[in-house]
Amino acid sequence: MIGCIFPVLLLAIGGGIGGMIGGDIGAYYGAAVGLAAGTVAMVVVIWLLSQAKQR
């Protein structure tokens, strides 16, 4: 399912951006925020697809 790639993709993007802006610590925080945002996005997409399937 396409929703499962959001956490991994946003983890990598967040870690990269955080590393460029804040060094090592920024990379950890960026990866954590990216993982959290990706998990939320995955849950929302799966919920929307389940709602569309029921209709």
C-alpha angles and dihedrals in degrees: 000000000000094000092069093068095060097080094048094044095047091044090059094043093047092048092050095048092043090050092052093048104034109016121229097340091046089053091056093047092044092050091049093050091045092051092049093047091047092050091050091047091050092051092048093049093048091048092049092049092049090050091050091049092054093054 
